[in-house]
Amino acid sequence: MKAFRTKGFFYGTNGDNCYIYTNEFEMETKEYSNGEVTIVWKHELCIHCANCAKGLPTVFQPKDKPWIKPLGATTDAIIEQVKKCPSGALTYYLNNNTTKDGN
């Protein structure tokens, strides 16, 4: 399924059907954690440009299942790469209410 955002709505299609989401929370997500940070992937938003795999191939390995391996790099490296996702398909959150410096 492909999706795009416009005027506050998310539109998606899988080739046969069209979907309209009122917000991104309705989209299916997958989460991958290294204990410190959790990577959230919304596959409907992914445009498959492979910025993640090119930028951090030890974590993002699209030919494998699971394709995200959060133990493959430091938390800081993961955060920096996820921030570069052009579609917003990849996001993250820190676990246990910790900040990046561990406080």
Residue, then its C-alpha position, 0 to 999 in steps of 0.5 A: m500500500k502507498a500513502f500520501r499526506t495532503k490537507g490533513f488527510f492521508y490517502g492510500t491505495n494498494g492498487d485495488n482499493c483506496y483508503i482515506y485516513t483522518n490521521e496517521f494513528e489509524m495506520e498499521t505500525k511496526e515497532y523495533s526496539n534496542g531497549e533505549v529507543t523504539i523505531v516505529w515504521k508506518h509502511e503505508l507512508c514509506i516511499h522506498c527511497a532507501n535513505c535509511a538502508k543507504g545511511l545505516p545499513t547495519v540497522f535497515q536491511p530491506k531484504d531481510k525479515p525483520w528488516i529493521k535490526p535496532l541492535g545494529a547501531t547506537t541509539d544516537a546513530i539510529i535517531e539521526q538516521v530516522k530523522k532523515c526519513p523523507s516520507g515520515a514513515l520512520t519515527y522513533y521514541l525513547n523508552n522509559n522516559t529517558t533522554k538521549d543523555g540517559n537522564 
